[in-house]
Amino acid sequence: MPTKRRLSDVLGVALEGIDLSRPLSDAEFREVEQAFWDGQVLAIKGQRLAPEQYLAFARRFGRPEPHVIDQFHYPGHPDILILSNVKRDGKPTGLADAGSYFHTDYSYLAVPARVTMLYSIEVPKKGGNTLFANMYAAYDDLPAATKRRIADLVVLHHYGNRDDLDERSRTAASPLSDDQKRKVTWVRHPLVRTHYGTGRKALYAVSGSSFEIEGMPRGEGVALLDELKAHALQDKYRFSYAYDVGDVVLWDDLSTLHSATLTDPDDPRTLWRITVKEPAGSPA
Ligand SMILES: [Fe+2]
């Protein structure tokens, strides 16, 4: 039986004593999924996985989606994106500086991410944490009047970071090629979303790709998004995860925001990322 412990008072659960290199039974998978829903961030410790084994585990959650940034797909396995600052022969081996601002994955797509997972291959000597914020707690704590005001609001999203549109900045979204940019359009998501697994309400993507509120003058929409973001990113909702080699860390894209932290470009760090999208046509 795997052992389970909470990582903080805010969110996070760690599982030990489970081996993802072999197929999980349905009962074992349900236990993992429950720990994931409870923790919102789940760290499964001590793994040694081949790409195929990692993908087989990810597929239990749904269909993996190749990232829009397609230069760093794992050779032969496009559903795995290599995040790395390591250079070989002067060339980057992976995507560095992935999302160093609070966001949730693929919120700029009509069908956003449900689960993002990272398999930790190489951990830098210093830093490299992922920061998380709990969007259930942030929603729950809003005054009743605010909950009523935002209940039916729809937010307009596109690729990028509302707070940093300078493509050369290290806290901007990774720049896209012209071809990648052509695939990016405006999409709509409710500001408050109900979780498919827990039935709980969460503030959705108030930081990152959210740019306007439907039916509101642009400035007013941005002001409301900024106000909700300032509330949602208070320290009391935050947790910082420090990776060990062999971790498989999953986060719940519906009920959390996350941010990468900037690391020393010369301090090697490598992770394999898989993103599982929500089922197409799922109710928002
Ligand atoms: Fe991300």
Residues whose N, C-alpha, C, O or C-beta is under 5 A from the ligand:
A	BS01	LIG	G99 D105
